[in-house]
Amino acid sequence: MKTQFVYVLVSSEDDYYLEELWVSLYSLRFYHPKDKVLVLVDGLTEKRIREKKALLSLIDELILVDVPLNYSAKNRSREIKTSIRNLIDGDFLFIDTDTVICAPLDDVDLLHVQNIAMVPELHGPFKEHLTYGFVSEDTKRIFNVDVSDSPYWFNSGCMLVRDNDFTREFFQKWNENWKYSAFKKNNSTDQRALLKTDHDYGYIIKCLPDIYNCQMAMSIKYFYDAKIVHFWHMRKNFTPVMDFSPFMSHDIYRQLRKEGTMTTNISDVILHCKSAFTNDSMICGKDEILFVMSPIHTILWTSYKKGGFVHWIVDMIIYFINLKNRICRKIKA
């Protein structure tokens, strides 16, 4: 392939990001054993990777990036990510670490992308996004700009980026917008700044085929044909924990850290990630997702887990809700 693969990693013993990278790289190398892979890191992470010879062997270039040590780990990672285009040369496909590659990616070289392409957040138009109103208002709060007319809000977990003067300028502006958002408005997420930057340039980011960034935690629409599955580790956003997959619950990463090597069992789970789900897992629709994301669900779930009288109260609430729904269905019938 002409297009090189790029990852960004900032990690410590307090997280599983290094193991995430290992898993994603292992799956990538299964399909692309000889294509170029670059990993951009801060100083602390470089040392950790060099101590893992098996992981290091999957990387062609480990690039140390000088980032401020007073930045938090998250901010060091975002600083590198929003600067990638101006840190390396050549076209690249950036891939987040919480991913598994499930098919060859050679077609990337054939995609007609002049500058930058990404997959939309939740695989649809911005106005159809579950949090369209909130994201629009929050972006306006941060940057004092109206992005409600944006055709898409892009997920930065997979980015195809060409090497030219424009893309280098775009990433420079993205980095500047991210710094403003992070340090002036206390929002360190990179996608608000990305949305603002895309707005300023007239929405120039093109849509990458959805199979290159299947965001299965919130949409299984492209799961079957996915070349890259992006698991999204959303444990902080959902109660109960999404433990229906070893990739969602972090079990696979805990196993890898414990073993310290890519065992046959771990390898098998990675290479068959699309079937690595518990039996008791089910599809959730839009209404259920909105409820699970709501504060009331967290309160109800926490109370339910405590048991006793509160458990009974929650059971009664659920019972009467179901009863009401059954009655409504009968009336409509």
KEGU-147521 format. One line per field, with one value per residue (C-alpha): residue number from 1; residue in one letter; chain; x, y, z. Coordinates in steps of 0.001 Angstrom, whole numbers, plus 500000, padded with zeros to 6 digits. Last residue first. Example, Ala and Ser with C-alpha at 12.3 -4.5 7.8 and 13.67 -1.06 7.14 Angstrom:
! residues 2
pos = [2|1]
code = [s|a]
unit = [A|A]
c1 = [513670|512300]
c2 = [498940|495500]
c3 = [507140|507800]
//
This chain:
! residues 333
pos = [333|332|331|330|329|328|327|326|325|324|323|322|321|320|319|318|317|316|315|314|313|312|311|310|309|308|307|306|305|304|303|302|301|300|299|298|297|296|295|294|293|292|291|290|289|288|287|286|285|284|283|282|281|280|279|278|277|276|275|274|273|272|271|270|269|268|267|266|265|264|263|262|261|260|259|258|257|256|255|254|253|252|251|250|249|248|247|246|245|244|243|242|241|240|239|238|237|236|235|234|233|232|231|230|229|228|227|226|225|224|223|222|221|220|219|218|217|216|215|214|213|212|211|210|209|208|207|206|205|204|203|202|201|200|199|198|197|196|195|194|193|192|191|190|189|188|187|186|185|184|183|182|181|180|179|178|177|176|175|174|173|172|171|170|169|168|167|166|165|164|163|162|161|160|159|158|157|156|155|154|153|152|151|150|149|148|147|146|145|144|143|142|141|140|139|138|137|136|135|134|133|132|131|130|129|128|127|126|125|124|123|122|121|120|119|118|117|116|115|114|113|112|111|110|109|108|107|106|105|104|103|102|101|100|99|98|97|96|95|94|93|92|91|90|89|88|87|86|85|84|83|82|81|80|79|78|77|76|75|74|73|72|71|70|69|68|67|66|65|64|63|62|61|60|59|58|57|56|55|54|53|52|51|50|49|48|47|46|45|44|43|42|41|40|39|38|37|36|35|34|33|32|31|30|29|28|27|26|25|24|23|22|21|20|19|18|17|16|15|14|13|12|11|10|9|8|7|6|5|4|3|2|1]
code = [a|k|i|k|r|c|i|r|n|k|l|n|i|f|y|i|i|m|d|v|i|w|h|v|f|g|g|k|k|y|s|t|w|l|i|t|h|i|p|s|m|v|f|l|i|e|d|k|g|c|i|m|s|d|n|t|f|a|s|k|c|h|l|i|v|d|s|i|n|t|t|m|t|g|e|k|r|l|q|r|y|i|d|h|s|m|f|p|s|f|d|m|v|p|t|f|n|k|r|m|h|w|f|h|v|i|k|a|d|y|f|y|k|i|s|m|a|m|q|c|n|y|i|d|p|l|c|k|i|i|y|g|y|d|h|d|t|k|l|l|a|r|q|d|t|s|n|n|k|k|f|a|s|y|k|w|n|e|n|w|k|q|f|f|e|r|t|f|d|n|d|r|v|l|m|c|g|s|n|f|w|y|p|s|d|s|v|d|v|n|f|i|r|k|t|d|e|s|v|f|g|y|t|l|h|e|k|f|p|g|h|l|e|p|v|m|a|i|n|q|v|h|l|l|d|v|d|d|l|p|a|c|i|v|t|d|t|d|i|f|l|f|d|g|d|i|l|n|r|i|s|t|k|i|e|r|s|r|n|k|a|s|y|n|l|p|v|d|v|l|i|l|e|d|i|l|s|l|l|a|k|k|e|r|i|r|k|e|t|l|g|d|v|l|v|l|v|k|d|k|p|h|y|f|r|l|s|y|l|s|v|w|l|e|e|l|y|y|d|d|e|s|s|v|l|v|y|v|f|q|t|k|m]
unit = [A|A|A|A|A|A|A|A|A|A|A|A|A|A|A|A|A|A|A|A|A|A|A|A|A|A|A|A|A|A|A|A|A|A|A|A|A|A|A|A|A|A|A|A|A|A|A|A|A|A|A|A|A|A|A|A|A|A|A|A|A|A|A|A|A|A|A|A|A|A|A|A|A|A|A|A|A|A|A|A|A|A|A|A|A|A|A|A|A|A|A|A|A|A|A|A|A|A|A|A|A|A|A|A|A|A|A|A|A|A|A|A|A|A|A|A|A|A|A|A|A|A|A|A|A|A|A|A|A|A|A|A|A|A|A|A|A|A|A|A|A|A|A|A|A|A|A|A|A|A|A|A|A|A|A|A|A|A|A|A|A|A|A|A|A|A|A|A|A|A|A|A|A|A|A|A|A|A|A|A|A|A|A|A|A|A|A|A|A|A|A|A|A|A|A|A|A|A|A|A|A|A|A|A|A|A|A|A|A|A|A|A|A|A|A|A|A|A|A|A|A|A|A|A|A|A|A|A|A|A|A|A|A|A|A|A|A|A|A|A|A|A|A|A|A|A|A|A|A|A|A|A|A|A|A|A|A|A|A|A|A|A|A|A|A|A|A|A|A|A|A|A|A|A|A|A|A|A|A|A|A|A|A|A|A|A|A|A|A|A|A|A|A|A|A|A|A|A|A|A|A|A|A|A|A|A|A|A|A|A|A|A|A|A|A|A|A|A|A|A|A|A|A|A|A|A|A|A|A|A|A|A|A]
c1 = [444749|445453|443631|445502|448869|448022|447066|450329|452352|450585|451280|454957|455233|453325|455720|458834|457681|456792|460207|461848|459886|460737|464466|464198|462679|465553|468014|470999|471261|467830|468791|471857|469809|467042|469428|471477|468299|467052|470271|469564|471910|470011|466753|468122|469478|466113|464335|466870|466713|468761|469889|470416|473084|472571|474661|477857|479679|482914|481339|482522|485830|486924|490556|490743|489153|491450|494531|493579|493177|496406|498322|499631|502041|502144|499636|498119|498255|496657|493945|493125|492915|490507|488379|488074|484248|483636|486332|485324|481781|478420|479927|478602|478746|475337|475260|476629|478756|481847|482069|482015|484984|484196|484363|485527|485298|487439|486690|483009|480695|478553|478929|477725|474327|475455|475179|475909|478624|479196|480935|481962|484872|486184|482877|481272|482937|484819|482642|484371|485701|485338|482599|483066|486571|485359|482736|485334|487362|484342|483465|487068|487148|484013|485603|488822|487325|489245|486362|487394|486553|489917|492314|490598|488474|491250|493763|491376|490828|494583|495081|492269|493771|497133|495369|493624|496851|498567|495545|495726|499439|499262|499625|496342|494435|492194|490898|489560|488552|487854|484089|482601|479608|477882|475857|476731|473843|473737|477361|476620|479775|480521|483439|482720|479053|478309|479966|477858|474672|475285|476440|473355|470896|472413|472764|470993|472323|469761|470720|474376|473682|474348|476900|476806|479417|480160|483056|486144|487788|490442|492098|491532|489795|488942|489500|491893|494696|492157|491212|494192|492455|492353|489625|488646|490801|489990|489625|490087|493519|492152|493219|494847|495123|498061|499302|502953|505086|504871|504477|502382|499572|499645|498977|495395|496327|499481|497755|494805|497055|498878|495496|494237|497423|497097|499369|502131|504574|504181|504457|507620|506591|508558|507918|507967|508501|507915|505719|504644|508028|507494|504512|506516|509439|507349|509917|510191|506459|506669|509579|507794|504707|506556|508115|504968|503875|503271|502968|503797|502922|504190|502828|504572|502261|499057|496124|497251|499354|496200|494734|497930|498074|494556|495248|498587|497109|494345|496942|498770|495481|494683|494904|496623|499909|500415|499460|499644|499290|498648|498293|499180|498919|500698|498993|501048|500000]
c2 = [497456|500962|500162|496864|498589|501233|498556|496698|499915|500799|497328|497599|500944|499506|496559|498732|501000|498004|496420|499739|499887|496256|496867|499993|497797|495335|495436|497785|496894|498377|501678|502014|501062|503508|506396|505647|505329|508655|510362|509509|507555|504296|506095|507598|504189|502541|505095|504678|500879|498365|495013|492140|490363|487331|484864|486808|488331|487457|486727|489861|489740|486552|487544|489191|486280|483780|485838|485996|482213|481538|483812|487251|487942|489669|487161|489550|492560|490566|489256|492752|493927|491149|491820|495542|495364|496595|494424|491353|491855|491868|493745|497209|498414|499089|502070|503855|506904|506055|502599|504092|502346|502827|499479|500761|497821|498279|496422|496296|494306|492754|495689|498370|499050|497934|501427|502759|500441|499281|502402|500803|502930|501790|500126|503572|504543|507804|510873|514055|516825|520185|521696|525339|525820|527424|524715|521934|523736|524035|520364|519369|521547|519792|516474|516890|516619|518775|520988|523418|526576|528363|525436|522627|524601|527055|524231|522293|525304|525773|522085|522112|525220|523485|520361|522376|524100|520742|519459|522475|522273|518650|515151|513266|512291|509271|509510|506798|507500|511146|510681|513354|515609|515773|518130|521093|523555|523560|524719|528235|529853|531311|528880|527120|527973|527443|524028|523244|524371|522265|519282|519449|519795|517035|514599|511610|512457|512909|516563|515524|513167|509482|506828|507300|510075|510449|508428|510417|511837|514514|516081|514840|511570|509326|505992|503682|503671|502883|499751|497963|497789|494006|492764|492698|495386|495753|499143|500856|502194|504820|504519|507204|506387|508269|510109|511154|513114|513198|515750|518375|515981|514465|517735|517173|513693|514800|517510|515188|512527|515034|516428|513020|512332|515690|518462|519580|517402|519607|517542|516603|513806|510547|508558|504762|503751|500302|498964|495327|494372|496961|494987|491778|493687|495314|497412|499731|500353|501502|503843|505461|505968|508135|510253|510982|508793|508660|505147|504597|501485|500805|497789|494428|492229|493885|491522|489842|492949|494996|492502|492563|496347|496694|494305|495909|499403|498417|496859|500192|501980|499816|502474|503204|501602|504532|505476|508124|506496|507823|505445|505801|503459|504390|504870|503576|500000]
c3 = [517642|518956|522195|522543|522011|524607|527134|526574|526952|530210|531586|530621|532418|535370|535684|535278|538087|540257|539700|540609|543862|544681|544200|546380|549090|548999|546084|545752|542065|541379|542983|540771|537715|538501|539107|535980|533936|535282|534172|530505|528234|528754|527923|524718|523716|524368|522179|519358|519290|521245|519807|522210|524215|526442|524453|525118|522183|520407|517004|515231|517094|515342|514723|518129|520018|518293|519097|522771|522884|521022|523390|522420|525269|528646|529981|532525|530203|527396|529689|530924|527329|526352|529423|528611|528932|525387|523805|525790|524450|526261|529208|528424|532020|533536|533491|530437|529760|531796|530212|526723|525220|521564|519725|516364|513979|510876|507631|508493|506217|508983|511384|508985|510592|514052|515533|519020|520331|516750|515512|512206|511001|507626|506728|506661|503395|504082|503784|502694|504920|503139|505274|504232|505635|508869|509341|509087|511749|514059|513640|514327|517456|518721|517702|519703|523169|525647|526734|529471|527494|527439|527800|525930|523467|522620|522297|520056|517813|517388|516646|514105|512508|512110|510876|508153|507114|506676|504762|502442|501734|500639|502074|501924|505055|505577|509122|511435|515029|514187|514028|511811|512412|509063|506865|509094|509210|513024|513129|514417|515803|519216|519640|522927|523419|519726|519905|522965|521239|518142|520206|522424|519577|517469|520375|518856|515400|512635|512051|511699|508808|509460|510346|514138|513818|510132|508666|507728|504602|504146|501086|497547|498333|495420|497182|495362|497942|500668|498724|500308|503705|504095|506449|510137|511701|515396|517042|520392|519305|516923|513285|511127|507443|505983|502920|503141|505585|509387|512182|510402|509498|512972|514847|516010|517202|519015|521060|521626|523189|525365|526407|527485|529449|531204|529951|532329|530413|527342|524142|522242|519915|519821|516656|516782|513174|511677|514485|514931|516439|519189|520456|520789|522286|525028|526949|523964|524247|527871|527175|524236|526404|528910|526168|524180|521288|517534|516103|512432|510427|506908|505044|505395|507471|506277|506858|510101|510778|511265|513752|515825|515547|516956|519839|520708|520511|522908|525210|525304|525936|528956|531658|534967|533931|531552|528008|525316|521917|518429|515488|511813|508831|505624|502263|499346|500000]
//
